[in-house]
Amino acid sequence: MRISRNPRAVAAALALSAVFLGGCTKKILIIQYPVFWDAAPKTIAITDFKNLAGTRGQAQAIANELSAALTANGTYKIFNRQHFSAVEKEIAIRQAFSSDESVAANTMAKLGKVQAIITGSVNSCSATSRRQTKRRPVYRTNRKKQLYISHYVPYTYFHNEANIQVSATLIRIDRGRPRTIYSAQAVGRATSSGEHPRMDPYACLAIARRQVMWQLLSQFAIIRKTIKVNQSKAFRTTSGLPYDGKWPYTDRFSAKSDKMYVMIKLPPECDRNRFRITIARKGVPKNIASTQVKWTRAMSAVGTHVIFSPRKIAQESGGPGGYVVKFYSGSPKPVMTHNITITP
């Protein structure tokens, strides 16, 4: 393979690679809904998690942290032991928050204060520290001010690591027989290394638990989330509908045409979000045309489209020329733009 030594050719190649590799990625702010949202309850209790890993205290810590996170999130009203009145028997409360999901579900249904429970288990959990003796060189200079290694000093190198794997299940209990709505898995891992590591194994475990909590929260609750999309695949103009799964992309449209297709293709987590599409003349901030798209998971396979009229756009903005198609997602500024040309 021949490698070009021409500086201009190299610069051009680097610029082109920057366009294709990094220039198309855009960030979109969305509200992510759980996949089971149509069947979601309004009130939930977090029961004790089972400890299948043999690590003391981690199951209870996960349950407590998830309860606190869901309470702060606000998607549901979260019940804990303190929400039950003193009149109710303590044995019933213990059964309601039992790690045995069948006992918890049946008892909680009798107490009648919640519509669903989240129960789960810590399937594996570890916090370890490894040490290794290494040698560090000591440098000195000779009379000619040349650097050389004088000797080596031994030191201890630590590698602290924590891993945790958790499963959780949402069970509906207020509509007859308890039934599972959704099950989730979460994995957390944290490490800290060096002669004087920033975290010990138990601090690593706390970080791993936080990762697990966030993963469970993102699966069970409504959250705000920033996702990355490739603009060249997510937002383009086309001359028509897809054929054999491929869109006929184009950036040029006739002022005599009444149909210009704007293709939108987003990931499933954009479900239920609304996005705004507008068109403006280049250099003019005022929008000429505007429409909204409500995204659904079903659209993610092929994408969806909206239709604008190049003829009307040209008539309302001074005729043929350069235009900008804009994509808005919860911000006054567009997060994606695409240049088009309307020809005579």
JOQUI-V177796 format. One record per helix or strand of 3 or more residues. SS is the DSSP state (alpha for helix, beta for strand). FROM is the first residue (numbers start at 1). TO is the last residue. If there is no record, write none. Layout:
# JOQUI-V177796
ss = {SS	SS}
from = {FROM	FROM}
to = {TO	TO}
This chain:
# JOQUI-V177796
ss = {alpha	beta	alpha	beta	alpha	beta	alpha	alpha	alpha	beta	beta	beta	alpha	beta	alpha	beta	beta	beta	alpha	beta	beta	alpha	beta	alpha	beta	beta}
from = {7	25	37	43	58	77	81	90	101	116	147	179	201	223	231	235	252	260	268	274	287	297	304	310	321	336}
to = {21	32	39	46	73	79	83	96	111	141	172	194	220	230	234	238	254	264	270	281	294	300	308	316	328	343}
